[in-house]
Amino acid sequence: MTDEERMRRFVNKFMETVPHLQALGIGYVASGSNWAELQMPYAPQLVAYPDTGVIASGAIFSLMDSAAGFSVVVARGRMEPHATLDLRCDYLRPARPGETVIGRAECYKLTKRVAFVRGIAHDGDPEHPIAHVAGTFMFTAAEAQS
């Protein structure tokens, strides 16, 4: 089994244990040494405004929080308890109705206790993002505190 297959299996198993991620339909796309990419297929229950078909911003925020969290896991090289300390999400435009939203985040700096992340959400063209995120995650295990 390749590293990519192992990561896909791990992420999808994790998603099965988190009810709101299951409800949003979030799934694994790909990952690298310090980045992770997840997807959220368009679904009627994600729509905030039925007359326009625009996905609720909270669903996109959840996608990006998850992608950012997984970027921390791959950058750290192991699953280690961590929590979102701060995550700023700037919405640049609505997602196109009917399109899958891709969330890609990278962990660009790790310290002993904090991970720094940034990323974008898009619906097919990373050069035309839906949202941009920047944030920090705190390691919560006792050994990370010493």
Phi and psi in degrees as a GROMACS rama.xvg file:
@    title "Ramachandran Plot"
@    xaxis  label "Phi"
@    yaxis  label "Psi"
@TYPE xy
-76.9189  164.905  THR-2
-58.887  -40.2933  ASP-3
-62.3179  -42.9389  GLU-4
-65.689  -40.0581  GLU-5
-62.867  -43.6482  ARG-6
-65.1989  -42.9837  MET-7
-58.6853  -45.4318  ARG-8
-62.9213  -45.7154  ARG-9
-60.1945  -49.9988  PHE-10
-64.3979  -44.9294  VAL-11
-64.796  -36.8704  ASN-12
-64.4407  -42.6314  LYS-13
-61.1758  -44.4044  PHE-14
-58.7632  -34.796  MET-15
-65.5338  -21.5614  GLU-16
-91.8167  -6.58404  THR-17
-114.463  103.398  VAL-18
-54.4212  -42.0821  PRO-19
-69.9579  -29.0807  HIS-20
-70.8563  -37.6371  LEU-21
-62.4496  -45.1351  GLN-22
-61.5196  -33.1052  ALA-23
-82.4066  -13.7238  LEU-24
75.54  21.0075  GLY-25
-70.2398  135.428  ILE-26
-143.27  166.342  GLY-27
-76.0599  141.89  TYR-28
-115.656  -58.4182  VAL-29
-166.275  168.737  ALA-30
-156.294  163.9  SER-31
-136.633  -157.575  GLY-32
-68.1477  -25.7686  SER-33
-144.177  15.9628  ASN-34
-137.491  157.299  TRP-35
-141.631  146.582  ALA-36
-129.716  125.378  GLU-37
-121.472  163.309  LEU-38
-130.562  154.705  GLN-39
-134.768  101.954  MET-40
-63.0113  146.108  PRO-41
-60.266  136.633  TYR-42
-149.64  144.118  ALA-43
-55.608  -34.6964  PRO-44
-70.7819  -10.6114  GLN-45
-90.2067  -8.77297  LEU-46
-76.0824  129.403  VAL-47
-88.0512  -34.3639  ALA-48
-127.244  97.0333  TYR-49
-55.8563  -31.2868  PRO-50
-70.3988  -22.1256  ASP-51
-111.571  -22.7557  THR-52
80.1675  12.1616  GLY-53
-75.7134  132.941  VAL-54
-68.7076  142.412  ILE-55
-62.3709  139.557  ALA-56
-63.3957  -31.7519  SER-57
-62.0837  -35.3895  GLY-58
-66.4135  -41.524  ALA-59
-66.5201  -39.3774  ILE-60
-60.7031  -44.2712  PHE-61
-62.0604  -41.2984  SER-62
-58.2194  -46.5623  LEU-63
-71.5015  -35.7682  MET-64
-62.4848  -41.2907  ASP-65
-67.487  -45.1581  SER-66
-62.2016  -41.9681  ALA-67
-64.632  -43.6992  ALA-68
-60.7142  -40.8528  GLY-69
-71.539  -28.7104  PHE-70
-64.5304  -32.6272  SER-71
-66.3235  -42.5035  VAL-72
-59.9103  -48.3584  VAL-73
-70.4778  -34.59  VAL-74
-67.8032  -37.8103  ALA-75
-74.937  -25.8385  ARG-76
83.3796  9.68189  GLY-77
-165.165  159.303  ARG-78
-79.1026  119.045  MET-79
-136.027  133.123  GLU-80
-55.4559  130.854  PRO-81
-150.773  158.392  HIS-82
-133.234  149.502  ALA-83
-68.1273  118.687  THR-84
-89.0047  -43.6714  LEU-85
-155.323  136.394  ASP-86
-145.565  112.361  LEU-87
-96.4731  133.32  ARG-88
-125.929  116.106  CYS-89
-99.4242  116.426  ASP-90
-85.5827  122.728  TYR-91
-97.6653  -28.201  LEU-92
-169.631  161.793  ARG-93
-74.2779  150.638  PRO-94
-69.2121  146.287  ALA-95
-70.2139  129.323  ARG-96
-55.1107  137.815  PRO-97
88.638  -7.92102  GLY-98
-99.4931  145.405  GLU-99
-70.9949  138.593  THR-100
-100.966  130.65  VAL-101
-104.813  131.868  ILE-102
-114.95  121.902  GLY-103
-123.12  126.889  ARG-104
-132.321  150.281  ALA-105
-127.014  142.337  GLU-106
-95.4025  105.24  CYS-107
-96.0617  -7.78829  TYR-108
-155.069  131.482  LYS-109
-120.054  134.445  LEU-110
-118.647  -175.586  THR-111
-61.2808  -35.8431  LYS-112
-118.177  -16.0806  ARG-113
-133.721  142.383  VAL-114
-115.427  138.827  ALA-115
-109.714  131.936  PHE-116
-130.821  158.778  VAL-117
-151.849  157.592  ARG-118
-176.558  178.123  GLY-119
-136.393  155.948  ILE-120
-114.657  139.991  ALA-121
-146.726  167.896  HIS-122
-120.883  39.3937  ASP-123
133.091  -26.2822  GLY-124
-129.927  103.778  ASP-125
-60.1082  -20.1845  PRO-126
-78.7878  -7.80791  GLU-127
-129.557  68.756  HIS-128
-68.5418  155.351  PRO-129
-85.17  -41.3724  ILE-130
-151.056  156.628  ALA-131
-123.478  137.494  HIS-132
-124.453  151.904  VAL-133
-146.328  137.063  ALA-134
-168.409  -176.8  GLY-135
-133.811  147.428  THR-136
-124.764  140.834  PHE-137
-108.693  132.683  MET-138
-74.9298  133.787  PHE-139
-110.044  -5.95776  THR-140
-70.5316  151.095  ALA-141
-58.0185  -39.0789  ALA-142
-67.5716  -24.356  GLU-143
-74.7334  -20.3415  ALA-144
-84.8061  -17.8927  GLN-145
